[in-house]
Amino acid sequence: MGEPSFTWDYGTDFRFVPWDQLILWPKPLSRIVAQMNWPTLEFFCASEFDSPDEPGSGLIHMNHDFVMKLDQLRARIEVPLHINSGFRTAAWNKRVGGKQSSAHRKGFAVDIRVAQSGRRFTIVEAALAMGFKRVGIGKTFVHLDASLTLSQQVLWLY
């Protein structure tokens, strides 16, 4: 009996390969594997984190621990969180004026839409209490990220 295989819609025959070679597989298959590993969330779905120019990118690129922490933040404050921006492709990041080193590019950042200052305060207060160490405050959003390669314990204004 031979090695198990299956046929993808492209008519290409794929063989099972070691996990570390999965990156070489076509994007649709990467999405299936990512979905199997996507954390169970109470308040968010993966598409909320997509880069607008690449559907399905939130599922593949957002850091699972970071997304779970956002879900816990949402549960803690008991108020809906609307994601303006999650993962960003290089092209989208450039289009919106993001920095080249943006944590959005690696799936470690979100911008949360916020219209009222009281709600902004609630989000920032809870995020800091939960250990978020990188917070940006804009007039209409709050940026949270968990990058370990950028400066820590920082709060900035847009």
TIRO-2110 file (N, C-alpha, C; in Angstrom, 1 decimal):
// TIRO-2110
0.8, -1.2, 0.0, N, 1, A
0.0, 0.0, 0.0, CA, 1, A
0.9, 1.2, 0.0, C, 1, A
0.6, 2.2, -0.9, N, 2, A
1.4, 3.4, -1.0, CA, 2, A
1.1, 4.5, 0.1, C, 2, A
1.9, 5.5, -0.1, N, 3, A
1.7, 6.7, 0.8, CA, 3, A
0.4, 7.4, 0.5, C, 3, A
-0.4, 7.8, 1.6, N, 4, A
-1.7, 8.5, 1.3, CA, 4, A
-1.5, 9.8, 0.5, C, 4, A
-2.4, 10.0, -0.3, N, 5, A
-2.4, 11.3, -1.1, CA, 5, A
-3.8, 11.8, -1.3, C, 5, A
-3.9, 13.0, -1.8, N, 6, A
-5.2, 13.5, -2.2, CA, 6, A
-5.0, 14.5, -3.4, C, 6, A
-6.1, 14.8, -4.0, N, 7, A
-6.1, 15.7, -5.2, CA, 7, A
-6.7, 17.0, -4.8, C, 7, A
-6.0, 18.1, -5.0, N, 8, A
-6.6, 19.4, -4.8, CA, 8, A
-7.4, 19.9, -6.0, C, 8, A
-8.2, 20.9, -5.9, N, 9, A
-9.0, 21.3, -7.1, CA, 9, A
-8.2, 21.6, -8.3, C, 9, A
-6.9, 21.9, -8.2, N, 10, A
-6.1, 22.2, -9.3, CA, 10, A
-5.7, 21.0, -10.1, C, 10, A
-6.1, 19.8, -9.6, N, 11, A
-5.7, 18.6, -10.3, CA, 11, A
-4.3, 18.1, -9.9, C, 11, A
-3.7, 18.8, -9.0, N, 12, A
-2.3, 18.4, -8.6, CA, 12, A
-2.4, 17.4, -7.5, C, 12, A
-1.5, 16.4, -7.6, N, 13, A
-1.5, 15.3, -6.6, CA, 13, A
-0.5, 15.7, -5.5, C, 13, A
-0.9, 15.8, -4.2, N, 14, A
0.0, 16.1, -3.1, CA, 14, A
0.3, 14.9, -2.3, C, 14, A
1.5, 14.8, -1.8, N, 15, A
1.8, 13.7, -0.9, CA, 15, A
2.0, 14.3, 0.5, C, 15, A
1.8, 13.6, 1.5, N, 16, A
2.0, 14.1, 2.9, CA, 16, A
3.5, 14.3, 3.1, C, 16, A
3.8, 15.5, 3.6, N, 17, A
5.2, 15.8, 3.8, CA, 17, A
5.4, 16.2, 5.3, C, 17, A
6.7, 16.3, 5.7, N, 18, A
7.0, 16.7, 7.1, CA, 18, A
6.4, 18.1, 7.3, C, 18, A
6.0, 18.4, 8.5, N, 19, A
5.4, 19.6, 8.9, CA, 19, A
6.2, 20.9, 8.5, C, 19, A
7.6, 20.8, 8.7, N, 20, A
8.4, 21.9, 8.4, CA, 20, A
8.5, 22.3, 6.9, C, 20, A
7.9, 21.4, 6.0, N, 21, A
7.9, 21.7, 4.6, CA, 21, A
6.5, 22.2, 4.2, C, 21, A
5.6, 22.3, 5.1, N, 22, A
4.2, 22.8, 4.8, CA, 22, A
4.2, 24.2, 4.2, C, 22, A
5.2, 25.0, 4.5, N, 23, A
5.2, 26.4, 4.0, CA, 23, A
5.3, 26.3, 2.5, C, 23, A
5.8, 25.3, 1.9, N, 24, A
5.9, 25.1, 0.5, CA, 24, A
4.6, 24.8, -0.2, C, 24, A
3.6, 24.4, 0.6, N, 25, A
2.3, 24.0, 0.0, CA, 25, A
1.5, 25.2, -0.5, C, 25, A
0.6, 25.0, -1.3, N, 26, A
-0.2, 26.1, -1.8, CA, 26, A
-1.0, 26.8, -0.7, C, 26, A
-1.3, 28.0, -0.9, N, 27, A
-2.0, 28.8, 0.1, CA, 27, A
-3.3, 28.2, 0.6, C, 27, A
-4.2, 27.7, -0.3, N, 28, A
-5.4, 27.1, 0.2, CA, 28, A
-5.2, 26.0, 1.2, C, 28, A
-4.2, 25.2, 1.1, N, 29, A
-3.9, 24.1, 2.0, CA, 29, A
-3.4, 24.8, 3.3, C, 29, A
-2.6, 25.8, 3.2, N, 30, A
-2.1, 26.5, 4.4, CA, 30, A
-3.3, 27.0, 5.2, C, 30, A
-4.3, 27.5, 4.6, N, 31, A
-5.5, 28.0, 5.3, CA, 31, A
-6.2, 26.9, 6.0, C, 31, A
-6.3, 25.7, 5.4, N, 32, A
-7.0, 24.6, 6.1, CA, 32, A
-6.2, 24.3, 7.3, C, 32, A
-4.9, 24.2, 7.3, N, 33, A
-4.1, 23.8, 8.4, CA, 33, A
-4.2, 24.9, 9.5, C, 33, A
-4.2, 26.2, 9.1, N, 34, A
-4.3, 27.3, 10.0, CA, 34, A
-5.6, 27.2, 10.7, C, 34, A
-6.7, 26.9, 10.0, N, 35, A
-8.0, 26.8, 10.6, CA, 35, A
-8.1, 25.7, 11.6, C, 35, A
-7.4, 24.6, 11.4, N, 36, A
-7.4, 23.5, 12.3, CA, 36, A
-6.7, 24.0, 13.6, C, 36, A
-5.8, 24.9, 13.5, N, 37, A
-5.0, 25.4, 14.7, CA, 37, A
-5.6, 26.7, 15.3, C, 37, A
-6.5, 27.3, 14.6, N, 38, A
-7.1, 28.6, 15.1, CA, 38, A
-7.7, 28.4, 16.5, C, 38, A
-7.4, 29.3, 17.4, N, 39, A
-8.0, 29.1, 18.7, CA, 39, A
-9.5, 29.2, 18.8, C, 39, A
-10.1, 28.6, 19.7, N, 40, A
-11.6, 28.7, 19.9, CA, 40, A
-11.8, 30.1, 20.6, C, 40, A
-12.5, 30.9, 19.9, N, 41, A
-12.7, 32.3, 20.4, CA, 41, A
-14.2, 32.5, 20.7, C, 41, A
-14.5, 33.3, 21.7, N, 42, A
-15.9, 33.6, 22.0, CA, 42, A
-16.4, 34.8, 21.3, C, 42, A
-15.5, 35.8, 21.0, N, 43, A
-16.0, 37.0, 20.5, CA, 43, A
-15.5, 37.4, 19.1, C, 43, A
-14.6, 36.7, 18.6, N, 44, A
-14.0, 37.1, 17.3, CA, 44, A
-14.0, 36.0, 16.3, C, 44, A
-14.0, 36.3, 15.0, N, 45, A
-13.7, 35.3, 14.0, CA, 45, A
-12.5, 35.7, 13.2, C, 45, A
-11.8, 34.8, 12.6, N, 46, A
-10.5, 35.1, 11.9, CA, 46, A
-10.6, 36.2, 10.8, C, 46, A
-11.8, 36.2, 10.1, N, 47, A
-11.9, 37.2, 9.0, CA, 47, A
-11.8, 38.7, 9.5, C, 47, A
-12.1, 38.9, 10.8, N, 48, A
-12.1, 40.2, 11.4, CA, 48, A
-10.6, 40.8, 11.4, C, 48, A
-9.7, 39.9, 11.2, N, 49, A
-8.2, 40.3, 11.3, CA, 49, A
-7.6, 40.3, 9.9, C, 49, A
-8.3, 40.0, 8.9, N, 50, A
-7.8, 40.0, 7.5, CA, 50, A
-7.3, 41.3, 7.0, C, 50, A
-6.2, 41.3, 6.3, N, 51, A
-5.8, 42.5, 5.5, CA, 51, A
-6.8, 42.6, 4.4, C, 51, A
-7.3, 43.8, 4.2, N, 52, A
-8.4, 44.0, 3.1, CA, 52, A
-8.0, 43.5, 1.8, C, 52, A
-6.7, 43.5, 1.5, N, 53, A
-6.3, 43.1, 0.1, CA, 53, A
-5.9, 41.6, 0.1, C, 53, A
-6.1, 40.8, 1.2, N, 54, A
-5.8, 39.4, 1.2, CA, 54, A
-6.8, 38.6, 2.1, C, 54, A
-8.0, 38.3, 1.5, N, 55, A
-8.9, 37.5, 2.3, CA, 55, A
-8.3, 36.2, 2.9, C, 55, A
-8.6, 35.9, 4.1, N, 56, A
-8.1, 34.7, 4.7, CA, 56, A
-6.7, 35.0, 5.4, C, 56, A
-6.2, 36.2, 5.3, N, 57, A
-4.8, 36.4, 5.9, CA, 57, A
-4.8, 36.5, 7.4, C, 57, A
-5.9, 36.9, 8.0, N, 58, A
-6.0, 36.9, 9.5, CA, 58, A
-5.9, 35.5, 10.0, C, 58, A
-6.5, 34.5, 9.4, N, 59, A
-6.5, 33.1, 9.8, CA, 59, A
-5.1, 32.6, 9.7, C, 59, A
-4.3, 33.0, 8.7, N, 60, A
-3.0, 32.4, 8.5, CA, 60, A
-1.9, 33.2, 9.3, C, 60, A
-2.0, 34.5, 9.4, N, 61, A
-0.9, 35.3, 9.9, CA, 61, A
-1.1, 35.8, 11.4, C, 61, A
-2.3, 35.9, 11.9, N, 62, A
-2.4, 36.5, 13.2, CA, 62, A
-1.9, 35.5, 14.3, C, 62, A
-1.2, 36.0, 15.3, N, 63, A
-0.6, 35.2, 16.3, CA, 63, A
-1.7, 34.7, 17.2, C, 63, A
-1.8, 33.4, 17.4, N, 64, A
-2.9, 32.8, 18.2, CA, 64, A
-3.0, 33.3, 19.6, C, 64, A
-1.9, 33.3, 20.3, N, 65, A
-1.8, 33.8, 21.7, CA, 65, A
-2.3, 35.2, 21.8, C, 65, A
-1.9, 36.1, 20.9, N, 66, A
-2.3, 37.5, 20.9, CA, 66, A
-3.9, 37.6, 20.7, C, 66, A
-4.4, 36.8, 19.7, N, 67, A
-5.8, 36.8, 19.5, CA, 67, A
-6.6, 36.3, 20.7, C, 67, A
-6.1, 35.3, 21.3, N, 68, A
-6.8, 34.8, 22.5, CA, 68, A
-6.8, 35.8, 23.6, C, 68, A
-5.7, 36.6, 23.7, N, 69, A
-5.6, 37.7, 24.7, CA, 69, A
-6.6, 38.8, 24.4, C, 69, A
-6.8, 39.1, 23.2, N, 70, A
-7.8, 40.0, 22.8, CA, 70, A
-9.2, 39.5, 23.1, C, 70, A
-9.4, 38.3, 22.9, N, 71, A
-10.7, 37.7, 23.3, CA, 71, A
-11.0, 37.8, 24.8, C, 71, A
-9.9, 37.6, 25.6, N, 72, A
-10.0, 37.7, 27.1, CA, 72, A
-10.3, 39.2, 27.4, C, 72, A
-9.6, 40.1, 26.7, N, 73, A
-9.9, 41.5, 27.0, CA, 73, A
-11.3, 41.9, 26.7, C, 73, A
-11.9, 41.4, 25.6, N, 74, A
-13.3, 41.6, 25.3, CA, 74, A
-14.2, 41.1, 26.4, C, 74, A
-13.9, 39.9, 26.9, N, 75, A
-14.7, 39.3, 28.0, CA, 75, A
-14.6, 40.1, 29.2, C, 75, A
-13.4, 40.6, 29.5, N, 76, A
-13.2, 41.4, 30.7, CA, 76, A
-14.0, 42.7, 30.7, C, 76, A
-14.0, 43.4, 29.6, N, 77, A
-14.6, 44.8, 29.6, CA, 77, A
-16.1, 44.7, 29.2, C, 77, A
-16.6, 43.5, 28.7, N, 78, A
-18.0, 43.3, 28.4, CA, 78, A
-18.6, 44.3, 27.5, C, 78, A
-17.8, 44.7, 26.5, N, 79, A
-18.2, 45.7, 25.5, CA, 79, A
-17.6, 45.2, 24.1, C, 79, A
-18.4, 45.2, 23.0, N, 80, A
-17.8, 44.8, 21.8, CA, 80, A
-16.6, 45.5, 21.4, C, 80, A
-15.7, 44.8, 20.7, N, 81, A
-14.5, 45.4, 20.2, CA, 81, A
-14.5, 45.3, 18.7, C, 81, A
-14.4, 46.4, 17.9, N, 82, A
-14.5, 46.3, 16.5, CA, 82, A
-13.1, 46.6, 15.9, C, 82, A
-12.6, 45.6, 15.2, N, 83, A
-11.2, 45.6, 14.7, CA, 83, A
-11.2, 46.4, 13.4, C, 83, A
-10.5, 47.5, 13.4, N, 84, A
-10.3, 48.3, 12.2, CA, 84, A
-9.2, 47.7, 11.4, C, 84, A
-8.1, 47.2, 12.0, N, 85, A
-7.0, 46.7, 11.3, CA, 85, A
-6.3, 45.6, 12.1, C, 85, A
-6.1, 44.5, 11.5, N, 86, A
-5.4, 43.4, 12.2, CA, 86, A
-4.1, 43.1, 11.4, C, 86, A
-4.0, 41.9, 10.8, N, 87, A
-2.8, 41.7, 9.9, CA, 87, A
-2.9, 42.6, 8.7, C, 87, A
-1.7, 43.0, 8.3, N, 88, A
-1.5, 43.8, 7.1, CA, 88, A
-0.5, 43.2, 6.2, C, 88, A
-0.8, 43.1, 4.9, N, 89, A
0.2, 42.8, 3.9, CA, 89, A
1.2, 44.0, 3.8, C, 89, A
2.3, 43.8, 3.2, N, 90, A
3.2, 44.9, 3.0, CA, 90, A
2.6, 46.0, 2.1, C, 90, A
1.8, 45.6, 1.1, N, 91, A
1.2, 46.6, 0.2, CA, 91, A
0.2, 47.4, 1.0, C, 91, A
-0.7, 46.7, 1.8, N, 92, A
-1.7, 47.4, 2.6, CA, 92, A
-1.1, 48.3, 3.7, C, 92, A
-0.1, 47.8, 4.3, N, 93, A
0.6, 48.6, 5.3, CA, 93, A
1.2, 49.9, 4.7, C, 93, A
1.8, 49.8, 3.5, N, 94, A
2.3, 51.0, 2.9, CA, 94, A
1.2, 51.9, 2.5, C, 94, A
0.1, 51.4, 2.0, N, 95, A
-1.1, 52.2, 1.6, CA, 95, A
-1.7, 53.0, 2.7, C, 95, A
-1.7, 52.4, 4.0, N, 96, A
-2.3, 53.1, 5.1, CA, 96, A
-1.2, 53.9, 5.9, C, 96, A
0.0, 53.9, 5.4, N, 97, A
1.0, 54.7, 6.0, CA, 97, A
1.7, 54.1, 7.2, C, 97, A
1.6, 52.8, 7.3, N, 98, A
2.2, 52.1, 8.5, CA, 98, A
3.7, 52.0, 8.4, C, 98, A
4.3, 51.9, 9.5, N, 99, A
5.8, 51.7, 9.5, CA, 99, A
6.2, 50.4, 9.0, C, 99, A
7.4, 50.3, 8.4, N, 100, A
7.8, 49.1, 7.8, CA, 100, A
8.0, 48.0, 8.9, C, 100, A
8.3, 48.4, 10.1, N, 101, A
8.5, 47.4, 11.2, CA, 101, A
7.2, 47.2, 12.0, C, 101, A
6.1, 47.6, 11.5, N, 102, A
4.8, 47.5, 12.2, CA, 102, A
4.5, 46.0, 12.6, C, 102, A
4.0, 45.9, 13.9, N, 103, A
3.6, 44.6, 14.4, CA, 103, A
2.4, 44.1, 13.7, C, 103, A
1.7, 44.9, 12.9, N, 104, A
0.5, 44.4, 12.1, CA, 104, A
1.1, 43.5, 11.1, C, 104, A
2.3, 43.7, 10.5, N, 105, A
2.8, 42.9, 9.5, CA, 105, A
3.1, 41.5, 9.9, C, 105, A
3.3, 41.3, 11.2, N, 106, A
3.6, 40.0, 11.8, CA, 106, A
2.5, 39.3, 12.5, C, 106, A
1.3, 40.0, 12.5, N, 107, A
0.1, 39.4, 13.2, CA, 107, A
0.1, 39.6, 14.7, C, 107, A
0.8, 40.6, 15.2, N, 108, A
0.9, 40.9, 16.6, CA, 108, A
0.2, 42.2, 17.0, C, 108, A
-0.6, 42.8, 16.1, N, 109, A
-1.2, 44.1, 16.4, CA, 109, A
-2.6, 44.2, 15.9, C, 109, A
-3.4, 45.1, 16.6, N, 110, A
-4.7, 45.4, 16.1, CA, 110, A
-5.0, 46.9, 16.4, C, 110, A
-5.8, 47.5, 15.6, N, 111, A
-6.4, 48.8, 15.9, CA, 111, A
-7.9, 48.6, 16.1, C, 111, A
-8.3, 49.0, 17.3, N, 112, A
-9.7, 48.8, 17.7, CA, 112, A
-10.5, 50.1, 17.5, C, 112, A
-11.5, 50.1, 16.8, N, 113, A
-12.3, 51.4, 16.6, CA, 113, A
-13.0, 51.8, 17.9, C, 113, A
-12.8, 53.0, 18.2, N, 114, A
-13.4, 53.6, 19.5, CA, 114, A
-13.8, 55.0, 19.2, C, 114, A
-15.1, 55.4, 19.5, N, 115, A
-15.5, 56.7, 19.3, CA, 115, A
-15.6, 57.6, 20.5, C, 115, A
-15.8, 57.0, 21.7, N, 116, A
-16.0, 57.7, 22.9, CA, 116, A
-14.7, 57.6, 23.8, C, 116, A
-14.4, 58.7, 24.4, N, 117, A
-13.2, 58.7, 25.3, CA, 117, A
-13.3, 57.8, 26.5, C, 117, A
-14.5, 57.7, 27.0, N, 118, A
-14.7, 56.8, 28.2, CA, 118, A
-14.5, 55.3, 27.8, C, 118, A
-14.9, 54.9, 26.6, N, 119, A
-14.7, 53.6, 26.1, CA, 119, A
-13.2, 53.4, 25.8, C, 119, A
-12.5, 54.4, 25.3, N, 120, A
-11.1, 54.3, 25.1, CA, 120, A
-10.3, 54.1, 26.4, C, 120, A
-10.7, 54.8, 27.4, N, 121, A
-10.1, 54.6, 28.8, CA, 121, A
-10.3, 53.2, 29.3, C, 121, A
-11.6, 52.7, 29.1, N, 122, A
-11.9, 51.3, 29.6, CA, 122, A
-11.0, 50.3, 28.9, C, 122, A
-10.8, 50.4, 27.6, N, 123, A
-10.0, 49.5, 26.8, CA, 123, A
-8.5, 49.6, 27.3, C, 123, A
-8.0, 50.8, 27.3, N, 124, A
-6.6, 51.0, 27.7, CA, 124, A
-6.3, 50.5, 29.1, C, 124, A
-7.2, 50.9, 30.1, N, 125, A
-7.1, 50.4, 31.5, CA, 125, A
-7.0, 48.9, 31.6, C, 125, A
-8.0, 48.3, 30.9, N, 126, A
-8.0, 46.8, 31.0, CA, 126, A
-6.8, 46.2, 30.3, C, 126, A
-6.4, 46.7, 29.1, N, 127, A
-5.3, 46.2, 28.4, CA, 127, A
-4.0, 46.3, 29.2, C, 127, A
-3.8, 47.4, 29.9, N, 128, A
-2.6, 47.5, 30.7, CA, 128, A
-2.7, 46.5, 31.9, C, 128, A
-3.8, 46.4, 32.5, N, 129, A
-4.0, 45.5, 33.6, CA, 129, A
-3.7, 44.0, 33.2, C, 129, A
-4.0, 43.7, 31.9, N, 130, A
-3.8, 42.4, 31.4, CA, 130, A
-2.4, 42.1, 30.9, C, 130, A
-1.6, 43.1, 30.9, N, 131, A
-0.2, 42.9, 30.6, CA, 131, A
0.2, 43.4, 29.1, C, 131, A
-0.7, 44.0, 28.4, N, 132, A
-0.3, 44.6, 27.1, CA, 132, A
0.8, 45.7, 27.4, C, 132, A
1.9, 45.6, 26.7, N, 133, A
3.0, 46.5, 26.9, CA, 133, A
3.2, 47.5, 25.8, C, 133, A
2.4, 47.5, 24.8, N, 134, A
2.5, 48.5, 23.7, CA, 134, A
1.1, 48.9, 23.4, C, 134, A
0.8, 50.2, 23.6, N, 135, A
-0.5, 50.8, 23.4, CA, 135, A
-0.4, 52.1, 22.7, C, 135, A
-1.1, 52.3, 21.7, N, 136, A
-1.2, 53.6, 21.0, CA, 136, A
-2.6, 54.1, 21.0, C, 136, A
-2.8, 55.4, 21.2, N, 137, A
-4.1, 56.0, 21.3, CA, 137, A
-4.3, 57.0, 20.2, C, 137, A
-5.3, 56.8, 19.4, N, 138, A
-5.7, 57.7, 18.4, CA, 138, A
-7.1, 58.3, 18.7, C, 138, A
-7.5, 59.3, 17.9, N, 139, A
-8.8, 59.9, 18.2, CA, 139, A
-9.9, 59.0, 18.0, C, 139, A
-9.8, 58.0, 17.1, N, 140, A
-10.9, 57.1, 16.8, CA, 140, A
-10.6, 55.6, 16.9, C, 140, A
-9.4, 55.4, 17.5, N, 141, A
-9.0, 54.0, 17.7, CA, 141, A
-8.0, 53.8, 18.8, C, 141, A
-7.8, 52.6, 19.3, N, 142, A
-6.8, 52.2, 20.2, CA, 142, A
-6.0, 51.1, 19.5, C, 142, A
-4.7, 51.3, 19.5, N, 143, A
-3.7, 50.3, 18.9, CA, 143, A
-3.2, 49.4, 20.1, C, 143, A
-3.3, 48.1, 20.0, N, 144, A
-2.7, 47.2, 20.9, CA, 144, A
-1.8, 46.2, 20.2, C, 144, A
-0.6, 46.0, 20.7, N, 145, A
0.3, 45.0, 20.1, CA, 145, A
1.1, 44.3, 21.1, C, 145, A
1.6, 43.1, 20.7, N, 146, A
2.4, 42.3, 21.5, CA, 146, A
3.7, 41.9, 20.9, C, 146, A
4.3, 42.9, 20.1, N, 147, A
5.6, 42.6, 19.5, CA, 147, A
6.6, 42.5, 20.6, C, 147, A
7.5, 41.5, 20.4, N, 148, A
8.6, 41.4, 21.4, CA, 148, A
9.9, 42.0, 20.8, C, 148, A
9.8, 42.4, 19.5, N, 149, A
11.0, 43.0, 18.9, CA, 149, A
11.0, 44.5, 18.9, C, 149, A
9.9, 45.1, 19.3, N, 150, A
9.8, 46.5, 19.3, CA, 150, A
9.9, 47.0, 20.8, C, 150, A
10.1, 48.3, 21.1, N, 151, A
10.2, 48.8, 22.4, CA, 151, A
9.0, 48.3, 23.3, C, 151, A
9.3, 48.0, 24.5, N, 152, A
8.3, 47.6, 25.5, CA, 152, A
7.9, 48.7, 26.5, C, 152, A
6.7, 48.5, 27.1, N, 153, A
6.2, 49.4, 28.1, CA, 153, A
6.2, 50.8, 27.5, C, 153, A
5.5, 50.9, 26.4, N, 154, A
5.3, 52.2, 25.7, CA, 154, A
3.9, 52.5, 25.5, C, 154, A
3.6, 53.8, 25.5, N, 155, A
2.2, 54.3, 25.3, CA, 155, A
2.5, 55.6, 24.4, C, 155, A
1.8, 55.6, 23.3, N, 156, A
2.0, 56.8, 22.4, CA, 156, A
0.7, 57.3, 21.9, C, 156, A
0.7, 58.5, 21.3, N, 157, A
-0.5, 59.1, 20.7, CA, 157, A
-0.3, 59.2, 19.2, C, 157, A
-1.4, 59.2, 18.5, N, 158, A
-1.4, 59.4, 17.0, CA, 158, A
-1.8, 60.7, 16.7, C, 158, A
END
